[in-house]
Amino acid sequence: QVLLVESGGGLVQAGDSLRVSCAASGRTFNTYSMAWFRQAPGKEREFVAAITRSGQGTSYADSVKGRFTISRDNAKNTMYLQMNTLKPEDTAAYYCAAVALSPGTSLPRTRTDYSYWGQGTQVTVSS
């Protein structure tokens, strides 16, 4: 089992940058594939980005490709989401998620494919 805690959210202006973090407990962080999801009020939780156990493979939603970068530091048990050129439509609660995948499995983009979740951190982008 892994416990996930997000941090780094806040209120920024359109065009600004922000980095959110996800700290994981335990000594098996590098056995989990990780992802970021987000949920705006009244909307479904949606996929943002995912990263493989090693950090060498990534996947992004079209809406954030080229603006957001997912990364991880396995030595620090931490995953990051660097968000640049933020837009008001990026406003949401951002959640990190983890799943233990068999080698060679593609990174999932569906929330039900992930086993562990953090409590979320709010990102608000003003226009």
C-alpha positions as CSV (number, residue, x, y, z in Angstrom):
1,Q,0.0,0.0,0.0
2,V,1.1,3.6,-0.6
3,L,-0.1,6.8,0.9
4,L,-0.1,9.9,-1.3
5,V,-0.1,13.6,-0.3
6,E,-0.3,16.4,-2.8
7,S,1.0,19.9,-2.1
8,G,1.8,23.1,-4.0
9,G,-1.6,24.3,-5.2
10,G,-2.6,27.9,-5.1
11,L,-4.1,30.9,-6.8
12,V,-2.2,32.2,-9.9
13,Q,-3.0,34.4,-12.8
14,A,-3.4,33.3,-16.4
15,G,0.0,32.7,-18.1
16,D,1.7,32.0,-14.8
17,S,3.5,28.7,-13.9
18,L,3.0,26.5,-10.9
19,R,4.4,23.1,-9.7
20,V,2.5,20.7,-7.6
21,S,4.0,17.7,-5.9
22,C,2.9,14.3,-4.7
23,A,4.8,12.7,-1.8
24,A,4.5,9.0,-1.3
25,S,5.0,6.9,1.8
26,G,6.8,3.6,1.9
27,R,9.9,2.1,0.3
28,T,8.2,0.8,-2.9
29,F,7.5,4.1,-4.7
30,N,9.5,3.0,-7.7
31,T,7.2,0.0,-8.2
32,Y,4.2,2.2,-9.0
33,S,3.2,3.9,-12.2
34,M,1.8,7.3,-11.3
35,A,-0.6,9.8,-12.7
36,W,-2.2,13.2,-12.2
37,F,-5.9,13.7,-12.6
38,R,-8.0,16.9,-12.0
39,Q,-11.6,17.6,-11.2
40,A,-13.4,20.9,-11.7
41,P,-16.6,21.7,-9.9
42,G,-19.5,19.9,-11.5
43,K,-17.3,17.9,-13.8
44,E,-15.9,14.4,-14.0
45,R,-12.4,13.7,-12.8
46,E,-10.2,13.7,-15.9
47,F,-6.8,12.4,-16.8
48,V,-3.9,14.9,-17.0
49,A,-0.7,13.0,-17.3
50,A,1.0,9.7,-16.3
51,I,4.5,8.4,-15.8
52,T,6.1,5.0,-15.7
53,R,7.9,3.5,-12.7
54,S,11.4,4.6,-14.1
55,G,10.2,8.0,-15.3
56,Q,11.3,7.3,-18.8
57,G,7.8,7.0,-20.2
58,T,5.1,9.7,-20.0
59,S,1.6,10.3,-21.4
60,Y,-0.4,13.5,-21.5
61,A,-3.9,14.7,-22.2
62,D,-4.2,16.7,-25.4
63,S,-5.4,19.7,-23.4
64,V,-2.1,20.0,-21.5
65,K,0.4,18.7,-23.9
66,G,3.2,21.1,-24.4
67,R,2.3,23.1,-21.3
68,F,2.6,20.6,-18.5
69,T,5.4,18.3,-17.6
70,I,5.2,15.2,-15.3
71,S,8.3,13.9,-13.6
72,R,9.3,11.9,-10.6
73,D,12.3,11.5,-8.2
74,N,12.3,8.0,-6.9
75,A,15.1,8.8,-4.5
76,K,12.7,11.3,-2.8
77,N,9.5,9.3,-3.3
78,T,8.0,12.3,-5.0
79,M,6.2,13.0,-8.3
80,Y,5.8,16.5,-9.8
81,L,3.6,18.3,-12.3
82,Q,5.1,21.4,-13.7
83,M,2.3,23.6,-15.2
84,N,3.2,26.4,-17.5
85,T,1.1,29.0,-19.4
86,L,-1.8,28.2,-17.1
87,K,-5.3,29.0,-18.3
88,P,-8.5,29.6,-16.3
89,E,-9.8,26.3,-17.6
90,D,-7.0,24.6,-15.7
91,T,-8.7,25.5,-12.5
92,A,-9.5,22.3,-10.6
93,A,-8.5,20.1,-7.7
94,Y,-5.5,18.1,-8.8
95,Y,-5.1,14.5,-7.5
96,C,-2.2,12.1,-7.8
97,A,-2.8,8.4,-8.2
98,A,-0.7,5.2,-8.2
99,V,-1.0,1.7,-9.6
100,A,1.2,-1.3,-9.7
101,L,1.4,-2.5,-13.3
102,S,2.9,-5.5,-14.9
103,P,6.0,-4.8,-17.0
104,G,5.2,-3.6,-20.5
105,T,1.7,-2.5,-19.6
106,S,0.7,0.8,-21.2
107,L,0.0,3.8,-18.9
108,P,-3.7,3.9,-18.1
109,R,-5.8,7.0,-18.5
110,T,-8.9,5.9,-16.7
111,R,-9.5,6.7,-13.0
112,T,-10.8,3.3,-12.2
113,D,-7.4,1.8,-13.3
114,Y,-5.6,3.4,-10.4
115,S,-5.6,1.9,-7.0
116,Y,-4.4,4.7,-4.7
117,W,-5.3,8.3,-4.5
118,G,-4.2,11.5,-2.6
119,Q,-6.6,14.0,-1.1
120,G,-6.0,16.6,-3.8
121,T,-4.6,20.1,-4.0
122,Q,-6.6,23.1,-5.4
123,V,-5.2,25.1,-8.3
124,T,-7.1,28.3,-9.2
125,V,-6.2,30.3,-12.3
126,S,-7.7,33.8,-12.5
127,S,-8.1,35.6,-15.9
